[in-house]
Amino acid sequence: MQPEKPAPVDSKTKFFNLTLVSVVAQVGCLTFVIILGAVLGGLWLDNHYQSKPIFTVGLLIVSIPVSLAVMIFVVRFALSKIKVKQTNFDKESKETSLGKYS
């Protein structure tokens, strides 16, 4: 019994998958940086003002909506780029197919 060969992936699917991976990576890294900044800033403020968990917990709670807002901004920006590139790709493929047979 021979293993099945994977189906060939067209360029649109490959482009979409790579873009999706890059958006997920950007969102994950930005979320990590925001939370890390909130923790470090909160620890520094707690140490500076001698108030143990107040600033750290407060900044962590504030970092949640900030992280969500940044996530929405990055995803909307990436989607706008995907739509622009896909419409250009569709126009180019139509033009090349028309030029082939004329």
C-alpha positions in Angstrom: 0.0 0.0 0.0 1.5 3.3 -1.1 0.9 6.5 1.0 -1.3 9.1 -0.7 0.4 12.1 -2.2 -0.8 15.4 -0.7 -2.9 17.5 -3.0 -1.1 20.4 -4.7 -1.6 23.8 -3.1 -2.4 26.7 -5.3 -0.8 30.1 -4.9 -3.9 31.8 -3.4 -4.2 29.2 -0.6 -0.4 29.4 0.1 -0.5 33.2 0.2 -3.5 33.1 2.6 -1.9 30.6 4.9 1.3 32.5 5.1 -0.5 35.7 5.8 -2.6 34.0 8.5 0.5 32.7 10.2 2.2 36.1 10.1 -0.9 37.8 11.6 -1.1 35.2 14.4 2.6 35.6 15.2 2.3 39.4 15.3 -0.7 39.3 17.6 1.0 36.8 19.9 4.2 38.8 20.1 2.4 42.0 20.7 0.2 40.5 23.4 3.3 39.1 25.1 5.1 42.5 24.9 2.1 44.3 26.4 1.7 41.9 29.3 5.4 41.9 30.0 5.5 45.7 30.0 2.5 45.8 32.4 4.1 43.3 34.8 7.5 45.0 34.7 6.0 48.5 35.0 3.8 47.4 37.8 6.6 45.8 39.7 8.8 48.9 39.3 5.9 51.2 40.4 5.2 48.9 43.4 8.8 48.9 44.4 9.1 52.7 43.9 6.0 53.5 46.0 6.3 50.6 48.4 2.8 49.3 47.6 3.2 45.6 46.9 0.5 44.3 44.4 -1.6 47.4 43.7 0.1 48.7 40.6 1.0 45.3 39.2 -2.6 44.0 39.4 -3.9 47.3 38.1 -1.7 47.4 35.1 -2.4 43.8 34.3 -6.1 44.5 34.3 -5.6 47.5 32.1 -3.4 45.5 29.7 -6.3 43.2 28.8 -8.4 45.8 26.9 -5.2 47.3 25.5 -4.1 43.9 24.2 -7.6 43.3 22.6 -7.6 46.7 20.9 -4.1 46.1 19.5 -5.2 42.7 18.3 -8.2 44.1 16.5 -6.1 46.8 14.9 -3.5 44.3 13.6 -6.1 41.9 12.2 -8.1 44.7 10.5 -4.9 46.1 9.0 -3.8 42.6 7.7 -7.3 42.0 6.3 -7.2 45.2 4.3 -3.8 44.2 2.9 -5.1 40.8 2.0 -8.1 42.2 0.1 -6.0 44.6 -1.8 -3.4 41.9 -2.8 -6.1 39.4 -3.8 -8.0 41.8 -6.0 -4.7 42.7 -7.8 -3.9 39.0 -8.1 -7.3 38.3 -9.6 -6.9 41.1 -12.2 -3.5 39.9 -13.2 -4.6 36.3 -13.7 -7.6 37.4 -15.8 -5.3 39.6 -17.9 -2.8 36.8 -18.6 -5.6 34.4 -19.5 -7.1 36.9 -21.9 -3.7 37.6 -23.5 -3.0 33.9 -23.9 -5.9 33.2 -26.2 -6.3 36.4 -28.2 
